[in-house]
Amino acid sequence: MVLNRSYEIKQIIEFWDESHDWRWATFSADGCYLIIGVPHTLFVYKGNLEF
């Protein structure tokens, strides 16, 4: 879940991780993309997350 400063839900991001081994997440340098990495899969989300 992505929350704003008032702790209200702004967006729910769903991804799957069948290995349950490790997870890694970061934003792009410009803040326009959220990248989630899990074994064997990379999820890239582009959004306009205005808080």
C-alpha positions as CSV (number, residue, x, y, z in Angstrom):
1,M,0.0,0.0,0.0
2,V,1.2,3.5,-0.8
3,L,0.1,6.0,1.9
4,N,0.0,9.8,1.8
5,R,1.3,12.0,4.6
6,S,-2.1,11.6,6.4
7,Y,-1.7,7.9,6.2
8,E,-4.6,7.5,3.7
9,I,-4.3,4.8,1.1
10,K,-3.4,6.4,-2.2
11,Q,-2.7,3.2,-4.2
12,I,-2.5,-0.5,-3.7
13,I,0.3,-2.3,-5.6
14,E,0.0,-6.0,-6.0
15,F,2.8,-8.3,-7.0
16,W,3.6,-12.0,-6.6
17,D,6.6,-13.7,-5.2
18,E,6.4,-17.5,-5.4
19,S,9.9,-18.0,-3.9
20,H,9.5,-16.0,-0.6
21,D,13.2,-15.8,-0.6
22,W,14.0,-12.0,-0.9
23,R,12.4,-8.8,-2.1
24,W,13.9,-5.5,-3.2
25,A,12.1,-2.2,-4.0
26,T,13.3,1.2,-5.1
27,F,12.1,4.3,-6.9
28,S,13.7,5.6,-10.1
29,A,15.9,8.7,-9.8
30,D,13.1,10.9,-11.1
31,G,10.5,9.3,-8.8
32,C,8.2,8.3,-11.7
33,Y,8.8,4.5,-11.4
34,L,8.6,2.0,-8.6
35,I,10.7,-1.1,-9.2
36,I,10.1,-4.3,-7.2
37,G,12.5,-7.2,-7.7
38,V,11.9,-10.7,-6.6
39,P,13.7,-13.9,-7.7
40,H,13.1,-14.4,-11.5
41,T,10.8,-11.4,-11.8
42,L,11.1,-7.6,-12.0
43,F,8.0,-5.4,-11.6
44,V,8.0,-1.9,-12.9
45,Y,5.1,0.5,-12.1
46,K,4.7,3.9,-13.6
47,G,2.4,6.2,-11.9
48,N,1.4,9.7,-10.9
49,L,1.6,9.4,-7.2
50,E,0.6,12.8,-6.0
51,F,0.6,13.1,-2.2
